[in-house]
Structures are given as structure tokens and as C-alpha cells.
Amino acid sequence: MASDQHSNRRKKVRCCVVGGGPAGMMLGYLLGRAGIEVVVLEKHGDFFRDFRGDTVHPSTLEVMDELGLIDGFLKLPHQRLQKMDGLFGGTPVRIADLSRLHTKYPFIAFMPQWDFLNFLREAGRRFASLEVMMSTEAVDLIRRGETIAGVRAKTPDGIIDIEADLTIACDGRHSTLRERAGLAVEEIGAPMDVLWFRAGRQPDETESVFARVEPGKMMITFDRGDYWQCAYVIAKGQHETVKARGLQALLDDVVRMAPILRSGIAEVKSFGDVKLLTVAINRLARWTRPGLLCIGDAAHAMSPIGGVGVNLAVQDAVATANLLADKMQHGCPSEHDLDAVRRRREFPVKMTQRMQVIVQNKIISGALKGGDRPLKVSLIVRLITALPWLQGIPARLLALGVRPEHVHSKAAPAS
Ligand SMILES: Cc1cc2nc3c(=O)[nH]c(=O)nc-3n(C[C@H](O)[C@H](O)[C@H](O)COP(=O)(O)OP(=O)(O)OC[C@H]3O[C@@H](n4cnc5c(N)ncnc54)[C@H](O)[C@@H]3O)c2cc1C
């Protein structure tokens, strides 16, 4: 046992999934559907947090379709985005057009992530072998020799030891489990952080532009129905400088870039309403230890560029269930079998991170440096804007990603 803190509650399951984000909730659903005894631990009491990606891409919509969940899912309030338009130094550009894709769902569904996660939680209630434990934070690993044998967790009622044949870390980019397991992280680095805040929205306020880039400044706005969710990108390490300039200076910049926020910005009353989200790109060389597997951001933190991180996390979960669900019926798969997930998913992860690094080096770093020189729209962006048939290429990468996963894991017969 890694910790000697007194623990008097115990539970034994086949699989313990730590983290109720997109990776953990989708994996819990898939393993519950396969009839595997699984518990998902989420440290928060609910999913209502602001700092989650809200983009459900066609790859995830196809998975929801394959699971027979799509009709109910698309009944939840959401906005559909097909054409991604931006303003680059005042020049309109079109980044991608999803209507050109041959997929059943050629759009990105913008939906608050808490609705997506709550939906998966509700849909999973019919599986007797799945339990979701909210307000339960994994604080340590349980070890038996070299093997990880579960986690010790903190709950409102005290400490509980959850013994598991297999523990799967889906606890995000600040993963406690990967740190406790001593898995080395390769930092790739990101030049920016994000200030995240809400501005009020009137029912008649609409705008197709969602990304704006000016010298020294970048901003993205998401229409969330009764408010605008704003992501204002700053150079890494500049948070204190922004604060020193004062709130009004920040809000003036925001409104200058996005005049549609002029009245709604009054809802930002102090820096307490503006959250700093740190951006990271990194990945593990090794995703496993005996008895432990890391997936999603815990294995490879994604930058917000392209809004693909949620969808990659879902794809990891689908691949994990495809590769391991059958084997888990009989106990813990060998480390070689667990590593099949990395062998399957590492290529898409590396390709996607490489594209994110290219965008951050070629576009974002330059834009955030500022200066008086007007921004030049890069040749590739000009070509994509001018030649509509080219808009299908970034659309395909964004929408379906590299090597999309499909559900092959079996559903257990209904009891
Ligand atoms: C600023 C920013 C904006 C982004 N915007 C987008 C976007 O628009 N679209 C997109 O697709 N991606 C976006 N991303 C990337 C995306 O957020 C991640 O790639 C994605 O959330 C990864 O999913 P996950 O399930 O692996 O981890 P997470 O979503 O981080 O979920 C991890 C979960 O584990 C829980 N947890 C953590 N530690 C413990 C513990 N010890 N015990 C129990 N529970 C624990 C957390 O509370 C959380 O619920 C953004 C990233 C950043 C930084």
C-alpha cells in the first residue's frame, strides 16, 4: 500500500476508471455496456464546470450513433457549426467547411460539456455493472508488489480503498495517477494560456465569426444561447501583466475585437469573473504499468487548437473498450495487452499534436508577439479561403481526425 493513512472502507471491482471527463464517462459507459463491473470516480460533485471543451465533432457523433444514443443526444440544446469563419487582422477567412464531408453528421455540435457528460451518465444507469461515484477523488495508488491494484480515494464520508484488477487513469492533464505511477511526461510546450469568461447575449445577437486574430491578440467566442462564452488568448506567463493593466483595459480590447459583446461584457465585473486556463501539450512515452493504463489527457494533454481534445479522449475510450473489454472478462489484461491501446492511439495523437504545434508556431506565436506591423494572412489560409474545395481538407482533419475509431466492443445480453 502506498499510503499508511487509516482506511476502513473497501470495495472490489474488475475495473476502476479515475476521472469523469469525456474519456472516463465514455469508457465507463462502454465497459458497463459490455457487462464488466466498473466504477468511475469523479472528484467533483457534478459536471457543471466552465473550463471544459464544448465541441462534439462528427467522429464522436458517429460513436453516439453506433451506440444507439444519437437521437436522444441531438435533442439536447446545441448549436450546429458547418462553416468555420474567422477574422485575421480584419480580413475574413474561412478555415473549414464541414458540409463538404461524406459523413452522416457533417457538423460540429456545440453543447455545454456538462450536458454531454450528464447524458452519458443517465444513459449508463441501465447497466447494472456500472457505478459512477461523484465527489470521490483518487489520492493514491494501491500497489501489490510491482502491480497497481486499485486506488485509495477521498469521499465526503472518508477514505475508501477501491481494489481493482485494472485501474484506468482518465484524470486529465494534471493526472495524479500518472504522477504517482512515476510515468515520465514529455513536455512539448504551448506558447499561450486562455482567459475564460462569459458575456451576456441578447436573443437577437448572432454572428458567424468565431475566431478573431489581431496583432498581439486572439479571441474565440462560443454562442451558448443565453450568453457568449469567450476565450481570450494571452501569451504564456502574461496573466499578471494583463491584470496589472487593469480590467477595463482588457474589456476594451475584447469589445474592440468583438463589438457584438459591447453590452454583454458588463457581466464581467472583476478579475474574479475571468478564469485563467493553462494550456499544455505533452504526452507519455509509456501509457501503462502492470494493472494501470492512462488514456485521454492523462496520457497526452491536448491544446484547445482545433477543439479536438474531447473527441480524442472519446476515441481513446472507444479503442480501449474495443481492445480490452473481452480480455477484461477474465481479469486484468497483461501489460503487453494494455499497451495495445498506446500502439493503436499513439499515431493519431502524435499527428494531431504535430498539427497543433504547427498552428501555434506559425500563427499563434506570431500573432501574440504583437507589434505595429499588420498581420499577414498566411498563403495556405488564403488558398483555403479562395478555393472552397480545399476547405474539405481541414474539415476532414477537424471532424473525423486521424484514424477514427468505431465501436466494436460487444454489448452484454440484457439481463
Ligand atoms: C483552455 C482549454 C480549452 C479547451 N477547449 C476545448 C474544446 O473546445 N474542444 C475540445 O475538444 N477540447 C478542448 N480542450 C482540450 C480538452 O479539454 C481535453 O483534451 C479533454 O477534456 C480531455 O478529456 P479527458 O476526459 O481526458 O480529461 P478531462 O476533461 O480533463 O477530465 C478529467 C476528469 O477527471 C477528474 N479528476 C481529476 N483528477 C481526479 C482524481 N484524482 N480523482 C477523481 N477525478 C479526478 C476531473 O475533475 C475531470 O472531470 C481545451 C483545453 C484547454 C486547456
The ligand as a MOL file (V3000), in Angstrom:
LIG
                    3D

  0  0  0     0  0            999 V3000
M  V30 BEGIN CTAB
M  V30 COUNTS 53 58 0 0 0
M  V30 BEGIN ATOM
M  V30 1 C -8.3840 26.2280 -22.3000 0
M  V30 2 C -8.7400 24.9280 -22.9640 0
M  V30 3 C -9.8350 24.8730 -23.8070 0
M  V30 4 C -10.1680 23.6820 -24.4530 0
M  V30 5 N -11.2120 23.6740 -25.3280 0
M  V30 6 C -11.5020 22.5420 -25.9790 0
M  V30 7 C -12.6070 22.4840 -26.8990 0
M  V30 8 O -13.3250 23.4710 -27.1250 0
M  V30 9 N -12.8800 21.2980 -27.5000 0
M  V30 10 C -12.1320 20.1720 -27.2680 0
M  V30 11 O -12.4240 19.1150 -27.8700 0
M  V30 12 N -11.0950 20.1940 -26.4190 0
M  V30 13 C -10.7700 21.3390 -25.7630 0
M  V30 14 N -9.7150 21.3570 -24.9110 0
M  V30 15 C -8.9940 20.0950 -24.6380 0
M  V30 16 C -9.9130 19.2200 -23.7600 0
M  V30 17 O -10.3630 19.9680 -22.6420 0
M  V30 18 C -9.2260 17.9450 -23.2790 0
M  V30 19 O -8.4270 17.3860 -24.2940 0
M  V30 20 C -10.2790 16.9190 -22.8340 0
M  V30 21 O -11.1040 17.4910 -21.8320 0
M  V30 22 C -9.6440 15.6500 -22.3020 0
M  V30 23 O -10.6400 14.8060 -21.7410 0
M  V30 24 P -10.2770 13.8190 -20.5540 0
M  V30 25 O -11.5320 13.0940 -20.2040 0
M  V30 26 O -9.0690 13.0530 -20.8960 0
M  V30 27 O -9.8380 14.7840 -19.3440 0
M  V30 28 P -10.6360 15.9360 -18.5930 0
M  V30 29 O -11.6830 16.5240 -19.4450 0
M  V30 30 O -9.6120 16.8400 -18.0180 0
M  V30 31 O -11.3780 15.1670 -17.4170 0
M  V30 32 C -10.6760 14.6930 -16.2980 0
M  V30 33 C -11.6900 14.4780 -15.1890 0
M  V30 34 O -11.0470 13.8300 -14.1010 0
M  V30 35 C -11.4350 14.4390 -12.8850 0
M  V30 36 N -10.3380 14.2020 -11.9510 0
M  V30 37 C -9.1060 14.7510 -11.9800 0
M  V30 38 N -8.3420 14.2230 -11.0010 0
M  V30 39 C -9.1150 13.3190 -10.3640 0
M  V30 40 C -8.8910 12.4500 -9.2610 0
M  V30 41 N -7.7040 12.4010 -8.6400 0
M  V30 42 N -9.9020 11.6580 -8.8250 0
M  V30 43 C -11.1070 11.6840 -9.4590 0
M  V30 44 N -11.3840 12.5130 -10.5050 0
M  V30 45 C -10.3890 13.3080 -10.9520 0
M  V30 46 C -11.6370 15.8990 -13.2630 0
M  V30 47 O -12.4860 16.5600 -12.3370 0
M  V30 48 C -12.2770 15.7790 -14.6460 0
M  V30 49 O -13.6660 15.6560 -14.5720 0
M  V30 50 C -9.3780 22.5310 -24.2380 0
M  V30 51 C -8.2860 22.5680 -23.3660 0
M  V30 52 C -7.9560 23.7630 -22.7390 0
M  V30 53 C -6.7630 23.7990 -21.8370 0
M  V30 END ATOM
M  V30 BEGIN BOND
M  V30 1 1 1 2
M  V30 2 1 2 3
M  V30 3 2 2 52
M  V30 4 2 3 4
M  V30 5 1 4 5
M  V30 6 1 4 50
M  V30 7 2 5 6
M  V30 8 1 6 7
M  V30 9 1 6 13
M  V30 10 2 7 8
M  V30 11 1 7 9
M  V30 12 1 9 10
M  V30 13 2 10 11
M  V30 14 1 10 12
M  V30 15 2 12 13
M  V30 16 1 13 14
M  V30 17 1 14 15
M  V30 18 1 14 50
M  V30 19 1 15 16
M  V30 20 1 16 17
M  V30 21 1 16 18
M  V30 22 1 18 19
M  V30 23 1 18 20
M  V30 24 1 20 21
M  V30 25 1 20 22
M  V30 26 1 22 23
M  V30 27 1 23 24
M  V30 28 2 24 25
M  V30 29 1 24 26
M  V30 30 1 24 27
M  V30 31 1 27 28
M  V30 32 2 28 29
M  V30 33 1 28 30
M  V30 34 1 28 31
M  V30 35 1 31 32
M  V30 36 1 32 33
M  V30 37 1 33 34
M  V30 38 1 33 48
M  V30 39 1 34 35
M  V30 40 1 35 36
M  V30 41 1 35 46
M  V30 42 1 36 37
M  V30 43 1 36 45
M  V30 44 2 37 38
M  V30 45 1 38 39
M  V30 46 1 39 40
M  V30 47 2 39 45
M  V30 48 1 40 41
M  V30 49 2 40 42
M  V30 50 1 42 43
M  V30 51 2 43 44
M  V30 52 1 44 45
M  V30 53 1 46 47
M  V30 54 1 46 48
M  V30 55 1 48 49
M  V30 56 2 50 51
M  V30 57 1 51 52
M  V30 58 1 52 53
M  V30 END BOND
M  V30 END CTAB
M  END
